Amino acid sequence: GLALLAQDQSNYISVLITGDGFAMVGITTNNQSKQLLGWSSIGTSFKSTNTITAIVNNQEIQLLINNQDIGTTAIPSGYQGANGGFIGLLVQTGTGGPATVDFDNLVITSNGK
């Protein structure tokens, strides 16, 4: 997955993708996680390549996976929204075995506002 608008390792917005083709947006605050945008099928399978687009506009985040609009949700107060934050990777394996995450062609664009 992808961590966005991270304030530190205990407070961030996350985009998670499962190996069986589902995605969601979550928030972790003081190491407590909850969903902001529930699990949606993205129609991919194990070992698929996915293009993640997260558009942060003021206090909303829109998620697109492989150009499919997954949804838009409000960013809770206390997060920097369009003003920044850290970006990072989240990788977790379960009973399905090891995982490989290739991160390529990162593009960060600011509208300058």
ROMARSE-403663 format. One record per residue: y, z, x of N, C-alpha, C in turn; residue in three letters. Coordinates in Angstrom, 1 decimal. Atoms other than C-alpha are relative to their C-alpha. Layout:
(rec (Y, Z, X), (Y, Z, X), (Y, Z, X), ALA)
...
END
This chain:
(rec (-1.2, 0.0, 0.8), (0.0, 0.0, 0.0), (1.2, 0.0, 0.9), GLY)
(rec (-1.3, 0.1, -0.6), (3.6, 0.0, 0.8), (0.9, 1.2, -0.4), LEU)
(rec (-0.9, -1.1, 0.3), (6.0, 3.0, 1.0), (1.4, -0.5, 0.1), ALA)
(rec (-1.4, 0.5, 0.0), (9.6, 2.2, 0.0), (0.9, 1.2, -0.3), LEU)
(rec (-1.0, -1.0, 0.3), (12.8, 4.2, -0.2), (-0.4, 1.4, 0.5), LEU)
(rec (0.5, -1.2, -0.5), (11.1, 6.9, 1.8), (1.1, 0.9, 0.6), ALA)
(rec (-0.9, -1.0, -0.5), (13.2, 10.0, 2.5), (-0.6, 0.7, 1.2), GLN)
(rec (0.8, -0.6, -1.1), (10.5, 11.5, 4.7), (-1.5, -0.2, -0.4), ASP)
(rec (1.5, 0.2, 0.3), (6.6, 11.7, 4.7), (-0.4, 0.7, -1.2), GLN)
(rec (0.4, -0.7, 1.2), (6.6, 13.9, 1.6), (0.7, -0.5, -1.2), SER)
(rec (-0.8, 0.5, 1.1), (9.1, 11.9, -0.6), (0.2, -1.5, 0.2), ASN)
(rec (0.0, 1.4, -0.1), (8.7, 8.2, -1.2), (-0.4, -0.7, -1.3), TYR)
(rec (0.5, 0.9, 1.0), (8.1, 5.4, -3.7), (-1.1, -0.8, 0.6), ILE)
(rec (1.1, 0.8, -0.6), (4.8, 3.6, -3.2), (-0.5, -1.1, -1.0), SER)
(rec (0.7, 1.1, 0.7), (3.2, 0.3, -4.2), (-1.4, 0.0, 0.5), VAL)
(rec (1.4, -0.1, -0.4), (-0.6, 0.6, -4.2), (-0.7, -1.2, -0.6), LEU)
(rec (0.9, 1.1, 0.4), (-3.1, -2.2, -4.4), (-1.4, 0.4, 0.3), ILE)
(rec (1.4, -0.3, -0.2), (-6.8, -1.6, -4.9), (-0.8, -1.2, 0.5), THR)
(rec (0.8, 1.1, -0.4), (-9.6, -3.7, -3.4), (-0.6, -0.8, -1.2), GLY)
(rec (0.6, 0.8, 1.1), (-10.8, -4.7, -6.9), (1.1, -0.6, -0.9), ASP)
(rec (-1.0, 0.8, 0.6), (-7.4, -6.2, -7.9), (0.9, 0.7, -1.0), GLY)
(rec (-1.0, -0.7, 0.9), (-5.1, -3.6, -9.5), (1.1, 0.5, 0.9), PHE)
(rec (-1.2, -0.5, -0.7), (-1.6, -2.5, -8.5), (0.8, 1.0, -0.9), ALA)
(rec (-0.9, -0.9, 0.7), (0.8, 0.3, -9.5), (1.1, 0.4, 0.9), MET)
(rec (-1.2, -0.6, -0.7), (4.1, 1.9, -8.5), (-0.1, 1.5, -0.3), VAL)
(rec (0.1, -1.4, 0.1), (4.0, 5.6, -7.8), (1.2, 0.7, 0.7), GLY)
(rec (-1.0, -0.8, -0.7), (6.4, 8.3, -6.6), (-0.7, 1.3, 0.5), ILE)
(rec (0.5, -1.3, -0.6), (5.6, 11.2, -4.3), (1.2, 0.8, 0.3), THR)
(rec (-1.1, -0.9, -0.2), (8.0, 14.1, -4.4), (-0.6, 1.4, 0.5), THR)
(rec (0.5, -1.2, -0.6), (7.3, 17.1, -2.2), (-1.5, 0.0, 0.0), ASN)
(rec (1.5, 0.2, -0.1), (3.7, 15.8, -1.7), (-0.7, 0.0, -1.3), ASN)
(rec (0.6, 0.0, 1.4), (3.1, 15.7, -5.5), (0.2, -1.5, -0.5), GLN)
(rec (-0.1, 1.4, 0.4), (2.3, 12.1, -6.7), (-0.2, -0.2, -1.5), SER)
(rec (0.2, 0.4, 1.3), (2.6, 10.5, -10.1), (0.4, -1.5, -0.2), LYS)
(rec (-0.3, 1.4, 0.3), (2.8, 7.0, -11.6), (1.4, -0.2, -0.6), GLN)
(rec (-1.3, 0.5, 0.6), (6.1, 5.3, -12.3), (-0.3, -1.2, -0.9), LEU)
(rec (0.4, 1.2, 0.6), (4.5, 2.0, -13.3), (-1.5, 0.0, 0.1), LEU)
(rec (1.5, -0.1, 0.0), (0.8, 2.2, -14.4), (-0.7, -1.1, 0.6), GLY)
(rec (0.9, 1.0, -0.6), (-2.1, 0.3, -13.0), (0.0, -1.3, -0.9), TRP)
(rec (0.0, 1.3, 0.6), (-2.0, -3.5, -13.8), (-1.0, -0.9, 0.8), SER)
(rec (0.9, 1.0, -0.6), (-4.6, -6.2, -13.1), (0.9, -1.1, 0.7), SER)
(rec (-0.7, 1.0, -0.6), (-3.3, -8.6, -10.5), (-0.9, -1.3, 0.3), ILE)
(rec (0.8, 1.1, 0.0), (-6.3, -10.9, -10.7), (-0.6, -0.4, 1.4), GLY)
(rec (0.5, 0.3, -1.3), (-7.4, -10.7, -7.1), (-1.3, 0.8, 0.3), THR)
(rec (1.3, -0.7, -0.3), (-10.7, -9.5, -5.5), (0.1, 0.5, 1.5), SER)
(rec (0.1, -0.5, -1.4), (-11.8, -7.8, -2.3), (0.3, -1.0, 1.0), PHE)
(rec (-0.4, 0.9, -1.1), (-10.4, -9.3, 0.9), (1.0, -1.1, -0.4), LYS)
(rec (-1.1, 1.0, 0.4), (-7.7, -11.2, -1.0), (1.2, 0.3, 0.8), SER)
(rec (-1.3, -0.2, -0.6), (-4.4, -11.8, 0.6), (1.0, 0.1, -1.2), THR)
(rec (-1.0, -0.2, 1.1), (-1.5, -10.5, -1.6), (1.4, 0.0, 0.6), ASN)
(rec (-1.4, 0.0, -0.4), (2.2, -11.1, -1.4), (0.7, 1.0, -0.9), THR)
(rec (-0.6, -1.0, 0.7), (4.1, -8.0, -2.4), (1.6, -0.2, 0.0), ILE)
(rec (-1.4, 0.1, 0.1), (7.7, -8.4, -3.6), (0.5, 1.2, -0.8), THR)
(rec (-0.6, -1.2, 0.7), (9.6, -5.2, -4.5), (1.5, -0.2, 0.1), ALA)
(rec (-1.5, 0.2, 0.1), (13.2, -5.8, -5.7), (0.6, 1.3, -0.5), ILE)
(rec (-0.7, -1.2, 0.3), (15.4, -2.7, -5.6), (1.4, -0.4, -0.4), VAL)
(rec (-1.3, 0.4, 0.5), (18.5, -3.1, -7.7), (0.6, 1.3, -0.6), ASN)
(rec (-0.6, -1.3, 0.4), (20.6, 0.1, -8.0), (-1.0, 1.0, -0.2), ASN)
(rec (1.0, -1.1, 0.2), (18.3, 2.6, -9.6), (-1.3, -0.6, -0.7), GLN)
(rec (1.2, 0.6, 0.6), (15.5, 0.2, -10.7), (-0.8, -0.7, 1.1), GLU)
(rec (0.9, 0.7, -0.9), (12.5, -1.3, -8.9), (-0.8, -0.9, -0.8), ILE)
(rec (0.9, 1.0, 0.7), (10.8, -4.5, -10.0), (-1.1, -0.4, 1.0), GLN)
(rec (1.2, 0.3, -0.9), (7.3, -5.2, -8.6), (-0.6, -1.4, -0.4), LEU)
(rec (0.7, 1.3, 0.2), (5.9, -8.7, -8.2), (-1.2, -0.1, 1.0), LEU)
(rec (1.1, 0.2, -0.9), (2.4, -9.3, -6.7), (-0.4, -1.5, -0.2), ILE)
(rec (0.4, 1.4, 0.1), (1.6, -12.9, -5.9), (0.8, -0.8, -1.0), ASN)
(rec (-1.0, 0.5, 0.9), (4.7, -13.9, -7.9), (-0.3, 0.3, -1.5), ASN)
(rec (0.2, -0.5, 1.4), (3.3, -12.2, -11.0), (0.8, 1.3, -0.2), GLN)
(rec (-0.9, -1.1, 0.3), (5.8, -9.8, -12.5), (-0.9, 1.1, -0.6), ASP)
(rec (0.8, -1.2, 0.4), (4.0, -6.4, -12.8), (0.8, 0.9, -0.9), ILE)
(rec (-0.9, -0.8, 0.9), (7.0, -4.7, -14.3), (1.2, 0.6, 0.8), GLY)
(rec (-1.2, -0.7, -0.6), (10.3, -2.8, -13.7), (0.0, 1.4, -0.5), THR)
(rec (-0.1, -1.4, 0.4), (10.8, 0.9, -13.7), (1.2, 0.6, 0.7), THR)
(rec (-1.2, -0.7, -0.6), (13.7, 3.3, -13.1), (-0.5, 0.8, 1.2), ALA)
(rec (0.2, -0.9, -1.2), (13.9, 5.1, -9.7), (0.6, 1.3, -0.4), ILE)
(rec (-0.6, -1.3, 0.3), (14.3, 8.8, -10.3), (1.1, 0.4, 0.8), PRO)
(rec (-1.2, -0.5, -0.7), (17.5, 10.5, -9.3), (-0.5, 0.8, 1.3), SER)
(rec (0.4, -0.7, -1.3), (17.4, 11.9, -5.7), (-0.5, -1.0, 1.0), GLY)
(rec (0.5, 1.1, -0.9), (16.1, 8.6, -4.2), (1.2, -0.9, 0.2), TYR)
(rec (-1.2, 0.7, -0.4), (18.6, 6.4, -2.4), (0.1, -1.4, -0.7), GLN)
(rec (-0.2, 1.3, 0.7), (17.9, 3.3, -4.5), (0.3, -1.1, 1.0), GLY)
(rec (-0.4, 1.2, -0.7), (19.6, 0.2, -3.2), (0.7, 0.4, 1.4), ALA)
(rec (-0.7, -0.4, -1.2), (21.3, 2.3, -0.4), (-0.9, 0.2, 1.2), ASN)
(rec (0.8, -0.1, -1.2), (18.2, 2.4, 1.8), (-1.2, 0.9, -0.1), GLY)
(rec (1.2, -0.8, -0.1), (15.4, 4.6, 3.0), (-0.9, -0.7, 1.0), GLY)
(rec (1.0, 0.5, -0.9), (12.4, 4.1, 5.3), (-1.0, -0.8, -0.7), PHE)
(rec (1.1, 0.8, 0.5), (9.6, 1.6, 4.8), (-1.2, 0.3, 0.8), ILE)
(rec (1.2, -0.3, -0.8), (6.0, 2.2, 5.8), (-1.2, -0.5, -0.7), GLY)
(rec (1.3, 0.4, 0.5), (2.3, 1.4, 5.2), (-0.8, 1.2, -0.4), LEU)
(rec (1.0, -1.1, 0.5), (-0.2, 3.5, 3.2), (-1.4, -0.7, 0.0), LEU)
(rec (1.4, 0.5, 0.0), (-3.9, 2.9, 3.9), (-0.9, 1.2, -0.3), VAL)
(rec (1.0, -1.0, 0.3), (-6.7, 4.9, 2.3), (-1.3, -0.7, -0.3), GLN)
(rec (1.3, 0.6, 0.4), (-10.4, 4.1, 2.1), (-0.8, 1.0, -0.8), THR)
(rec (0.9, -0.9, 0.8), (-12.9, 5.5, -0.4), (-1.4, -0.3, 0.4), GLY)
(rec (1.4, 0.2, -0.2), (-16.6, 5.1, -0.8), (-0.3, -1.5, 0.3), THR)
(rec (0.3, 1.4, -0.2), (-16.2, 1.3, -0.5), (0.0, -0.4, 1.4), GLY)
(rec (0.1, 0.3, -1.5), (-16.1, 1.5, 3.3), (1.4, -0.2, 0.6), GLY)
(rec (-1.2, 0.1, -0.8), (-13.5, 0.7, 5.9), (1.0, -1.1, -0.7), PRO)
(rec (-1.1, 0.9, 0.5), (-10.2, -1.2, 5.1), (0.7, -0.6, 1.2), ALA)
(rec (-0.9, 0.7, -1.0), (-8.2, -3.7, 7.1), (1.3, -0.4, -0.8), THR)
(rec (-1.3, 0.4, 0.6), (-4.5, -4.1, 6.3), (0.7, -0.9, 1.1), VAL)
(rec (-0.8, 0.9, -0.9), (-2.8, -7.1, 7.9), (1.4, -0.1, -0.6), ASP)
(rec (-1.4, 0.0, 0.5), (1.0, -6.9, 7.6), (0.7, -1.2, 0.7), PHE)
(rec (-0.6, 1.1, -0.6), (2.7, -10.2, 8.2), (1.2, -0.5, -0.8), ASP)
(rec (-1.2, 0.7, 0.6), (6.0, -12.0, 7.5), (0.8, 1.0, -0.8), ASN)
(rec (-0.9, -0.9, 0.6), (8.0, -8.9, 6.6), (1.4, -0.5, -0.1), LEU)
(rec (-1.4, 0.4, 0.2), (11.4, -9.9, 5.1), (0.7, 1.1, -0.8), VAL)
(rec (-0.8, -0.9, 0.7), (14.0, -7.4, 4.1), (1.4, -0.6, -0.2), ILE)
(rec (-1.2, 0.7, 0.3), (17.0, -8.8, 2.4), (1.0, 0.9, -0.7), THR)
(rec (-1.0, -0.8, 0.7), (20.2, -7.0, 1.3), (1.0, -1.0, -0.6), SER)
(rec (-1.1, 0.9, 0.6), (22.7, -8.5, -1.1), (1.4, 0.4, 0.4), ASN)
(rec (-1.2, -0.3, -0.6), (25.4, -6.7, 0.8), (0.9, 0.9, -0.9), GLY)
(rec (-0.8, -0.8, 0.9), (26.6, -4.5, -2.2), (-0.3, 1.4, 0.2), LYS)
END
